[in-house]
Amino acid sequence: MIQLDFSKLPQQLLTTVITDASNGQVLMVAYMNEESWQKTLVSGETWFWSRSRQALWHKGETSGNTQKVVAIRVDCDADTLLISVTPAGPACHTGHYSCFYRDIEGNEI
């Protein structure tokens, strides 16, 4: 298994892009530390580090909108992850399918 480089970014976090495995659409961007990475591997569902709460976060823990991991890719520097998932509901805390539901003008798309 590729050794990930948690040392480059502040708080030893990896930028993690989450996509829907069925259509490739970007659902969200979050951050993983070593603990959330290990929990993701063991559980088969996404876990992240919440920078605002400074706490480990299991996606869907309160909403039920979990994300089942289908595939994981690592970038060339081993410091960014691309994870394809099967979502059990909306990815965004606002209830939108994707966190990327607005254009630059603020219009919903």
A tleap script that builds the chain and sets N, CA, C and O, in Angstrom:
source leaprc.protein.ff14SB
mol = sequence {
  NMET ILE GLN LEU ASP PHE SER LYS LEU PRO
  GLN GLN LEU LEU THR THR VAL ILE THR ASP
  ALA SER ASN GLY GLN VAL LEU MET VAL ALA
  TYR MET ASN GLU GLU SER TRP GLN LYS THR
  LEU VAL SER GLY GLU THR TRP PHE TRP SER
  ARG SER ARG GLN ALA LEU TRP HIE LYS GLY
  GLU THR SER GLY ASN THR GLN LYS VAL VAL
  ALA ILE ARG VAL ASP CYS ASP ALA ASP THR
  LEU LEU ILE SER VAL THR PRO ALA GLY PRO
  ALA CYS HIE THR GLY HIE TYR SER CYS PHE
  TYR ARG ASP ILE GLU GLY ASN GLU CILE
}
set mol.1.N position { 0.844 -1.179 0.000 }
set mol.1.CA position { 0.000 0.000 0.000 }
set mol.1.C position { 0.886 1.238 0.000 }
set mol.1.O position { 1.934 1.262 0.646 }
set mol.2.N position { 0.459 2.270 -0.730 }
set mol.2.CA position { 1.206 3.526 -0.801 }
set mol.2.C position { 1.240 4.192 0.572 }
set mol.2.O position { 0.235 4.243 1.281 }
set mol.3.N position { 2.401 4.693 0.925 }
set mol.3.CA position { 2.547 5.435 2.184 }
set mol.3.C position { 2.111 6.874 1.943 }
set mol.3.O position { 2.716 7.578 1.134 }
set mol.4.N position { 1.070 7.312 2.636 }
set mol.4.CA position { 0.574 8.674 2.483 }
set mol.4.C position { 1.464 9.644 3.241 }
set mol.4.O position { 2.051 9.293 4.265 }
set mol.5.N position { 1.563 10.889 2.721 }
set mol.5.CA position { 2.403 11.909 3.336 }
set mol.5.C position { 1.527 12.927 4.065 }
set mol.5.O position { 1.052 13.897 3.475 }
set mol.6.N position { 1.328 12.686 5.345 }
set mol.6.CA position { 0.519 13.580 6.171 }
set mol.6.C position { 1.302 14.799 6.652 }
set mol.6.O position { 0.733 15.656 7.329 }
set mol.7.N position { 2.579 14.901 6.326 }
set mol.7.CA position { 3.431 15.940 6.901 }
set mol.7.C position { 3.374 17.288 6.193 }
set mol.7.O position { 3.833 18.282 6.754 }
set mol.8.N position { 2.831 17.358 4.987 }
set mol.8.CA position { 2.933 18.585 4.198 }
set mol.8.C position { 1.978 19.696 4.608 }
set mol.8.O position { 2.358 20.867 4.610 }
set mol.9.N position { 0.763 19.350 4.950 }
set mol.9.CA position { -0.235 20.376 5.241 }
set mol.9.C position { -0.360 20.623 6.734 }
set mol.9.O position { -0.025 19.758 7.543 }
set mol.10.N position { -0.844 21.815 7.101 }
set mol.10.CA position { -1.046 22.097 8.538 }
set mol.10.C position { -1.928 21.036 9.187 }
set mol.10.O position { -2.821 20.485 8.543 }
set mol.11.N position { -1.682 20.759 10.427 }
set mol.11.CA position { -2.408 19.777 11.228 }
set mol.11.C position { -2.315 18.366 10.656 }
set mol.11.O position { -3.103 17.493 11.020 }
set mol.12.N position { -1.358 18.144 9.767 }
set mol.12.CA position { -1.138 16.829 9.159 }
set mol.12.C position { -2.415 16.277 8.534 }
set mol.12.O position { -2.829 15.151 8.811 }
set mol.13.N position { -3.028 17.102 7.685 }
set mol.13.CA position { -4.270 16.737 7.007 }
set mol.13.C position { -4.039 16.533 5.522 }
set mol.13.O position { -3.202 17.196 4.909 }
set mol.14.N position { -4.797 15.601 4.952 }
set mol.14.CA position { -4.797 15.391 3.507 }
set mol.14.C position { -6.091 15.933 2.935 }
set mol.14.O position { -7.171 15.630 3.443 }
set mol.15.N position { -5.993 16.734 1.881 }
set mol.15.CA position { -7.180 17.171 1.162 }
set mol.15.C position { -7.796 15.933 0.529 }
set mol.15.O position { -7.098 15.122 -0.079 }
set mol.16.N position { -9.118 15.794 0.678 }
set mol.16.CA position { -9.807 14.602 0.203 }
set mol.16.C position { -11.022 15.014 -0.614 }
set mol.16.O position { -11.938 15.658 -0.102 }
set mol.17.N position { -11.022 14.639 -1.886 }
set mol.17.CA position { -12.121 14.939 -2.793 }
set mol.17.C position { -13.016 13.703 -2.866 }
set mol.17.O position { -12.545 12.594 -3.115 }
set mol.18.N position { -14.312 13.914 -2.646 }
set mol.18.CA position { -15.272 12.812 -2.654 }
set mol.18.C position { -16.143 12.930 -3.894 }
set mol.18.O position { -16.728 13.981 -4.153 }
set mol.19.N position { -16.228 11.838 -4.667 }
set mol.19.CA position { -17.065 11.813 -5.866 }
set mol.19.C position { -18.074 10.678 -5.782 }
set mol.19.O position { -17.868 9.690 -5.077 }
set mol.20.N position { -19.161 10.840 -6.510 }
set mol.20.CA position { -20.174 9.793 -6.618 }
set mol.20.C position { -19.661 8.751 -7.606 }
set mol.20.O position { -19.376 9.079 -8.757 }
set mol.21.N position { -19.544 7.516 -7.174 }
set mol.21.CA position { -19.010 6.445 -8.024 }
set mol.21.C position { -19.888 6.177 -9.236 }
set mol.21.O position { -19.399 5.668 -10.244 }
set mol.22.N position { -21.171 6.506 -9.164 }
set mol.22.CA position { -22.078 6.208 -10.271 }
set mol.22.C position { -21.967 7.190 -11.431 }
set mol.22.O position { -22.275 6.836 -12.569 }
set mol.23.N position { -21.527 8.429 -11.156 }
set mol.23.CA position { -21.498 9.414 -12.241 }
set mol.23.C position { -20.269 10.328 -12.227 }
set mol.23.O position { -20.120 11.158 -13.123 }
set mol.24.N position { -19.397 10.196 -11.243 }
set mol.24.CA position { -18.168 10.978 -11.183 }
set mol.24.C position { -18.329 12.397 -10.657 }
set mol.24.O position { -17.340 13.125 -10.567 }
set mol.25.N position { -19.542 12.814 -10.307 }
set mol.25.CA position { -19.748 14.175 -9.834 }
set mol.25.C position { -19.056 14.385 -8.490 }
set mol.25.O position { -19.104 13.529 -7.607 }
set mol.26.N position { -18.413 15.541 -8.355 }
set mol.26.CA position { -17.787 15.888 -7.084 }
set mol.26.C position { -18.885 16.195 -6.075 }
set mol.26.O position { -19.758 17.027 -6.322 }
set mol.27.N position { -18.829 15.516 -4.944 }
set mol.27.CA position { -19.825 15.719 -3.901 }
set mol.27.C position { -19.342 16.693 -2.836 }
set mol.27.O position { -20.106 17.536 -2.367 }
set mol.28.N position { -18.085 16.578 -2.457 }
set mol.28.CA position { -17.564 17.416 -1.385 }
set mol.28.C position { -16.047 17.335 -1.344 }
set mol.28.O position { -15.438 16.460 -1.960 }
set mol.29.N position { -15.452 18.258 -0.611 }
set mol.29.CA position { -14.029 18.238 -0.311 }
set mol.29.C position { -13.914 18.318 1.206 }
set mol.29.O position { -14.551 19.154 1.847 }
set mol.30.N position { -13.104 17.447 1.762 }
set mol.30.CA position { -12.932 17.408 3.218 }
set mol.30.C position { -11.461 17.094 3.502 }
set mol.30.O position { -10.631 17.087 2.592 }
set mol.31.N position { -11.154 16.839 4.758 }
set mol.31.CA position { -9.769 16.589 5.164 }
set mol.31.C position { -9.685 15.341 6.023 }
set mol.31.O position { -10.556 15.078 6.852 }
set mol.32.N position { -8.625 14.580 5.813 }
set mol.32.CA position { -8.380 13.381 6.608 }
set mol.32.C position { -7.046 13.499 7.321 }
set mol.32.O position { -6.060 13.976 6.760 }
set mol.33.N position { -7.037 13.050 8.579 }
set mol.33.CA position { -5.778 12.856 9.283 }
set mol.33.C position { -5.528 11.346 9.313 }
set mol.33.O position { -6.308 10.576 8.753 }
set mol.34.N position { -4.455 10.928 9.958 }
set mol.34.CA position { -4.141 9.498 9.948 }
set mol.34.C position { -5.229 8.654 10.600 }
set mol.34.O position { -5.519 7.549 10.142 }
set mol.35.N position { -5.831 9.171 11.666 }
set mol.35.CA position { -6.870 8.407 12.350 }
set mol.35.C position { -8.117 8.246 11.483 }
set mol.35.O position { -8.672 7.151 11.393 }
set mol.36.N position { -8.556 9.321 10.851 }
set mol.36.CA position { -9.745 9.201 9.995 }
set mol.36.C position { -9.454 8.332 8.770 }
set mol.36.O position { -10.334 7.621 8.285 }
set mol.37.N position { -8.230 8.393 8.279 }
set mol.37.CA position { -7.814 7.528 7.168 }
set mol.37.C position { -7.931 6.056 7.568 }
set mol.37.O position { -8.498 5.254 6.825 }
set mol.38.N position { -7.406 5.706 8.720 }
set mol.38.CA position { -7.466 4.319 9.186 }
set mol.38.C position { -8.910 3.876 9.415 }
set mol.38.O position { -9.275 2.755 9.062 }
set mol.39.N position { -9.727 4.737 9.996 }
set mol.39.CA position { -11.128 4.401 10.231 }
set mol.39.C position { -11.874 4.203 8.910 }
set mol.39.O position { -12.748 3.342 8.812 }
set mol.40.N position { -11.532 4.994 7.906 }
set mol.40.CA position { -12.131 4.836 6.577 }
set mol.40.C position { -11.768 3.478 5.993 }
set mol.40.O position { -12.627 2.777 5.458 }
set mol.41.N position { -10.501 3.108 6.095 }
set mol.41.CA position { -10.052 1.813 5.561 }
set mol.41.C position { -10.729 0.645 6.268 }
set mol.41.O position { -11.153 -0.313 5.621 }
set mol.42.N position { -10.830 0.719 7.576 }
set mol.42.CA position { -11.397 -0.373 8.366 }
set mol.42.C position { -12.916 -0.483 8.179 }
set mol.42.O position { -13.448 -1.582 8.028 }
set mol.43.N position { -13.605 0.657 8.191 }
set mol.43.CA position { -15.074 0.656 8.160 }
set mol.43.C position { -15.668 0.571 6.758 }
set mol.43.O position { -16.792 0.099 6.587 }
set mol.44.N position { -14.915 1.027 5.751 }
set mol.44.CA position { -15.461 1.073 4.390 }
set mol.44.C position { -16.393 2.247 4.165 }
set mol.44.O position { -17.056 2.331 3.131 }
set mol.45.N position { -16.447 3.158 5.135 }
set mol.45.CA position { -17.215 4.396 5.020 }
set mol.45.C position { -16.288 5.561 5.312 }
set mol.45.O position { -15.263 5.393 5.973 }
set mol.46.N position { -16.646 6.755 4.816 }
set mol.46.CA position { -15.758 7.901 4.981 }
set mol.46.C position { -15.789 8.482 6.392 }
set mol.46.O position { -16.839 8.619 7.018 }
set mol.47.N position { -14.589 8.814 6.859 }
set mol.47.CA position { -14.350 9.508 8.121 }
set mol.47.C position { -13.432 10.678 7.800 }
set mol.47.O position { -12.553 10.564 6.946 }
set mol.48.N position { -13.628 11.791 8.472 }
set mol.48.CA position { -12.838 12.986 8.212 }
set mol.48.C position { -12.401 13.643 9.513 }
set mol.48.O position { -12.812 13.252 10.605 }
set mol.49.N position { -11.547 14.663 9.356 }
set mol.49.CA position { -11.199 15.522 10.472 }
set mol.49.C position { -11.893 16.858 10.244 }
set mol.49.O position { -11.668 17.507 9.223 }
set mol.50.N position { -12.724 17.266 11.176 }
set mol.50.CA position { -13.411 18.550 11.085 }
set mol.50.C position { -12.487 19.643 11.591 }
set mol.50.O position { -12.126 19.660 12.768 }
set mol.51.N position { -12.107 20.547 10.714 }
set mol.51.CA position { -11.226 21.645 11.120 }
set mol.51.C position { -11.956 22.636 12.022 }
set mol.51.O position { -11.347 23.222 12.916 }
set mol.52.N position { -13.249 22.827 11.796 }
set mol.52.CA position { -13.989 23.794 12.612 }
set mol.52.C position { -14.253 23.273 14.025 }
set mol.52.O position { -14.183 24.029 14.994 }
set mol.53.N position { -14.554 21.987 14.134 }
set mol.53.CA position { -14.836 21.407 15.451 }
set mol.53.C position { -13.598 20.797 16.108 }
set mol.53.O position { -13.600 20.469 17.295 }
set mol.54.N position { -12.536 20.654 15.300 }
set mol.54.CA position { -11.314 20.009 15.792 }
set mol.54.C position { -11.626 18.628 16.360 }
set mol.54.O position { -11.231 18.280 17.472 }
set mol.55.N position { -12.359 17.849 15.541 }
set mol.55.CA position { -12.792 16.527 15.994 }
set mol.55.C position { -12.931 15.574 14.817 }
set mol.55.O position { -13.146 15.988 13.677 }
set mol.56.N position { -12.806 14.305 15.119 }
set mol.56.CA position { -13.051 13.256 14.148 }
set mol.56.C position { -14.534 13.259 13.779 }
set mol.56.O position { -15.387 13.551 14.616 }
set mol.57.N position { -14.836 12.930 12.514 }
set mol.57.CA position { -16.198 13.046 12.016 }
set mol.57.C position { -16.500 11.893 11.066 }
set mol.57.O position { -15.840 11.744 10.037 }
set mol.58.N position { -17.480 11.090 11.403 }
set mol.58.CA position { -17.958 10.018 10.530 }
set mol.58.C position { -19.080 10.589 9.685 }
set mol.58.O position { -20.123 10.963 10.221 }
set mol.59.N position { -18.889 10.664 8.371 }
set mol.59.CA position { -19.896 11.248 7.482 }
set mol.59.C position { -21.192 10.455 7.611 }
set mol.59.O position { -21.218 9.241 7.409 }
set mol.60.N position { -22.264 11.163 7.950 }
set mol.60.CA position { -23.568 10.541 8.096 }
set mol.60.C position { -23.889 10.098 9.501 }
set mol.60.O position { -24.951 9.524 9.743 }
set mol.61.N position { -22.991 10.353 10.432 }
set mol.61.CA position { -23.182 9.925 11.812 }
set mol.61.C position { -24.500 10.436 12.402 }
set mol.61.O position { -25.205 9.697 13.090 }
set mol.62.N position { -24.824 11.687 12.133 }
set mol.62.CA position { -26.082 12.229 12.659 }
set mol.62.C position { -27.183 12.275 11.609 }
set mol.62.O position { -28.357 12.119 11.946 }
set mol.63.N position { -26.827 12.487 10.340 }
set mol.63.CA position { -27.829 12.626 9.279 }
set mol.63.C position { -28.264 11.298 8.668 }
set mol.63.O position { -29.349 11.197 8.094 }
set mol.64.N position { -27.414 10.281 8.793 }
set mol.64.CA position { -27.676 9.013 8.115 }
set mol.64.C position { -27.170 8.995 6.686 }
set mol.64.O position { -27.276 7.976 6.004 }
set mol.65.N position { -26.620 10.113 6.224 }
set mol.65.CA position { -26.123 10.229 4.847 }
set mol.65.C position { -24.683 9.747 4.743 }
set mol.65.O position { -23.773 10.516 4.432 }
set mol.66.N position { -24.498 8.466 5.008 }
set mol.66.CA position { -23.164 7.873 4.977 }
set mol.66.C position { -22.665 7.752 3.540 }
set mol.66.O position { -23.421 7.923 2.583 }
set mol.67.N position { -21.383 7.454 3.416 }
set mol.67.CA position { -20.749 7.279 2.105 }
set mol.67.C position { -19.951 5.983 2.128 }
set mol.67.O position { -18.954 5.865 2.840 }
set mol.68.N position { -20.407 5.009 1.336 }
set mol.68.CA position { -19.716 3.724 1.227 }
set mol.68.C position { -18.589 3.859 0.211 }
set mol.68.O position { -18.823 4.246 -0.933 }
set mol.69.N position { -17.380 3.545 0.624 }
set mol.69.CA position { -16.210 3.679 -0.237 }
set mol.69.C position { -16.232 2.618 -1.333 }
set mol.69.O position { -16.397 1.429 -1.060 }
set mol.70.N position { -16.064 3.066 -2.578 }
set mol.70.CA position { -15.992 2.171 -3.730 }
set mol.70.C position { -14.553 2.064 -4.223 }
set mol.70.O position { -14.079 0.971 -4.535 }
set mol.71.N position { -13.858 3.202 -4.292 }
set mol.71.CA position { -12.470 3.209 -4.773 }
set mol.71.C position { -11.734 4.398 -4.168 }
set mol.71.O position { -12.326 5.435 -3.871 }
set mol.72.N position { -10.423 4.220 -3.995 }
set mol.72.CA position { -9.583 5.292 -3.465 }
set mol.72.C position { -8.391 5.454 -4.401 }
set mol.72.O position { -7.734 4.482 -4.775 }
set mol.73.N position { -8.128 6.710 -4.771 }
set mol.73.CA position { -6.943 7.034 -5.565 }
set mol.73.C position { -6.104 8.048 -4.804 }
set mol.73.O position { -6.617 8.855 -4.028 }
set mol.74.N position { -4.810 7.984 -5.046 }
set mol.74.CA position { -3.854 8.865 -4.382 }
set mol.74.C position { -3.127 9.664 -5.454 }
set mol.74.O position { -2.767 9.115 -6.496 }
set mol.75.N position { -2.904 10.960 -5.214 }
set mol.75.CA position { -2.200 11.766 -6.207 }
set mol.75.C position { -0.707 11.441 -6.217 }
set mol.75.O position { -0.225 10.660 -5.397 }
set mol.76.N position { 0.007 12.046 -7.145 }
set mol.76.CA position { 1.420 11.745 -7.376 }
set mol.76.C position { 2.317 12.079 -6.188 }
set mol.76.O position { 3.377 11.473 -6.031 }
set mol.77.N position { 1.913 13.026 -5.354 }
set mol.77.CA position { 2.700 13.407 -4.187 }
set mol.77.C position { 2.277 12.683 -2.917 }
set mol.77.O position { 2.859 12.895 -1.853 }
set mol.78.N position { 1.274 11.836 -3.027 }
set mol.78.CA position { 0.742 11.063 -1.889 }
set mol.78.C position { 0.237 11.963 -0.763 }
set mol.78.O position { 0.319 11.609 0.413 }
set mol.79.N position { -0.295 13.151 -1.146 }
set mol.79.CA position { -0.822 14.058 -0.127 }
set mol.79.C position { -2.247 14.548 -0.416 }
set mol.79.O position { -2.741 15.462 0.243 }
set mol.80.N position { -2.895 13.934 -1.403 }
set mol.80.CA position { -4.292 14.248 -1.722 }
set mol.80.C position { -4.984 12.953 -2.113 }
set mol.80.O position { -4.422 12.118 -2.823 }
set mol.81.N position { -6.216 12.801 -1.637 }
set mol.81.CA position { -6.995 11.594 -1.927 }
set mol.81.C position { -8.201 11.921 -2.799 }
set mol.81.O position { -8.786 12.999 -2.693 }
set mol.82.N position { -8.561 10.983 -3.653 }
set mol.82.CA position { -9.780 11.032 -4.448 }
set mol.82.C position { -10.537 9.763 -4.111 }
set mol.82.O position { -10.096 8.660 -4.436 }
set mol.83.N position { -11.687 9.924 -3.453 }
set mol.83.CA position { -12.444 8.759 -3.006 }
set mol.83.C position { -13.798 8.733 -3.705 }
set mol.83.O position { -14.573 9.685 -3.616 }
set mol.84.N position { -14.073 7.640 -4.397 }
set mol.84.CA position { -15.380 7.424 -5.027 }
set mol.84.C position { -16.249 6.670 -4.048 }
set mol.84.O position { -15.817 5.691 -3.439 }
set mol.85.N position { -17.484 7.136 -3.899 }
set mol.85.CA position { -18.379 6.557 -2.904 }
set mol.85.C position { -19.758 6.286 -3.489 }
set mol.85.O position { -20.123 6.807 -4.544 }
set mol.86.N position { -20.503 5.468 -2.785 }
set mol.86.CA position { -21.934 5.334 -3.012 }
set mol.86.C position { -22.595 6.063 -1.846 }
set mol.86.O position { -22.572 5.578 -0.715 }
set mol.87.N position { -23.189 7.238 -2.123 }
set mol.87.CA position { -23.772 8.016 -1.043 }
set mol.87.C position { -25.147 7.487 -0.640 }
set mol.87.O position { -25.919 7.026 -1.480 }
set mol.88.N position { -25.439 7.561 0.659 }
set mol.88.CA position { -26.747 7.142 1.168 }
set mol.88.C position { -27.696 8.332 1.293 }
set mol.88.O position { -28.762 8.217 1.899 }
set mol.89.N position { -27.317 9.460 0.729 }
set mol.89.CA position { -28.130 10.666 0.786 }
set mol.89.C position { -27.290 11.848 0.364 }
set mol.89.O position { -26.185 11.672 -0.147 }
set mol.90.N position { -27.794 13.045 0.569 }
set mol.90.CA position { -27.061 14.250 0.177 }
set mol.90.C position { -25.702 14.342 0.863 }
set mol.90.O position { -25.543 13.920 2.008 }
set mol.91.N position { -24.732 14.894 0.153 }
set mol.91.CA position { -23.403 15.079 0.734 }
set mol.91.C position { -23.316 16.376 1.531 }
set mol.91.O position { -22.570 16.462 2.506 }
set mol.92.N position { -24.070 17.367 1.121 }
set mol.92.CA position { -23.960 18.691 1.729 }
set mol.92.C position { -24.833 18.816 2.976 }
set mol.92.O position { -25.947 18.296 3.022 }
set mol.93.N position { -24.313 19.510 3.980 }
set mol.93.CA position { -25.079 19.723 5.213 }
set mol.93.C position { -26.329 20.584 4.978 }
set mol.93.O position { -27.212 20.646 5.833 }
set mol.94.N position { -26.398 21.250 3.809 }
set mol.94.CA position { -27.580 22.062 3.476 }
set mol.94.C position { -28.712 21.205 2.907 }
set mol.94.O position { -29.828 21.684 2.709 }
set mol.95.N position { -28.406 19.931 2.649 }
set mol.95.CA position { -29.396 19.035 2.065 }
set mol.95.C position { -29.253 18.871 0.566 }
set mol.95.O position { -29.995 18.099 -0.042 }
set mol.96.N position { -28.312 19.582 -0.043 }
set mol.96.CA position { -28.059 19.446 -1.478 }
set mol.96.C position { -27.257 18.168 -1.755 }
set mol.96.O position { -26.461 17.726 -0.926 }
set mol.97.N position { -27.481 17.599 -2.917 }
set mol.97.CA position { -26.789 16.385 -3.356 }
set mol.97.C position { -25.266 16.558 -3.278 }
set mol.97.O position { -24.554 15.667 -2.814 }
set mol.98.N position { -24.781 17.714 -3.738 }
set mol.98.CA position { -23.360 18.038 -3.740 }
set mol.98.C position { -23.155 19.364 -3.025 }
set mol.98.O position { -24.040 20.219 -3.027 }
set mol.99.N position { -21.994 19.534 -2.416 }
set mol.99.CA position { -21.662 20.825 -1.816 }
set mol.99.C position { -21.447 21.890 -2.896 }
set mol.99.O position { -21.452 23.085 -2.598 }
set mol.100.N position { -21.261 21.466 -4.135 }
set mol.100.CA position { -21.002 22.377 -5.244 }
set mol.100.C position { -22.288 22.612 -6.033 }
set mol.100.O position { -22.392 22.221 -7.196 }
set mol.101.N position { -23.259 23.248 -5.397 }
set mol.101.CA position { -24.579 23.447 -5.995 }
set mol.101.C position { -24.803 24.883 -6.464 }
set mol.101.O position { -25.889 25.207 -6.943 }
set mol.102.N position { -23.779 25.764 -6.335 }
set mol.102.CA position { -23.921 27.165 -6.743 }
set mol.102.C position { -22.822 27.552 -7.719 }
set mol.102.O position { -21.711 27.024 -7.675 }
set mol.103.N position { -23.160 28.496 -8.611 }
set mol.103.CA position { -22.116 29.051 -9.461 }
set mol.103.C position { -21.484 30.229 -8.733 }
set mol.103.O position { -21.869 30.536 -7.605 }
set mol.104.N position { -20.531 30.882 -9.354 }
set mol.104.CA position { -19.763 31.957 -8.735 }
set mol.104.C position { -20.623 33.169 -8.383 }
set mol.104.O position { -20.254 33.963 -7.518 }
set mol.105.N position { -21.762 33.313 -9.047 }
set mol.105.CA position { -22.692 34.405 -8.768 }
set mol.105.C position { -23.635 34.090 -7.614 }
set mol.105.O position { -24.378 34.957 -7.155 }
set mol.106.N position { -23.602 32.847 -7.151 }
set mol.106.CA position { -24.475 32.442 -6.056 }
set mol.106.C position { -25.773 31.802 -6.508 }
set mol.106.O position { -26.643 31.497 -5.693 }
set mol.107.N position { -25.900 31.600 -7.817 }
set mol.107.CA position { -27.103 30.965 -8.360 }
set mol.107.C position { -27.027 29.457 -8.207 }
set mol.107.O position { -25.995 28.848 -8.488 }
set mol.108.N position { -28.121 28.858 -7.761 }
set mol.108.CA position { -28.156 27.403 -7.667 }
set mol.108.C position { -28.171 26.811 -9.067 }
set mol.108.O position { -28.852 27.317 -9.959 }
set mol.109.N position { -27.418 25.741 -9.250 }
set mol.109.CA position { -27.343 25.093 -10.565 }
set mol.109.C position { -27.801 23.646 -10.463 }
set mol.109.O position { -27.811 22.930 -11.464 }
savepdb mol mol.pdb
quit
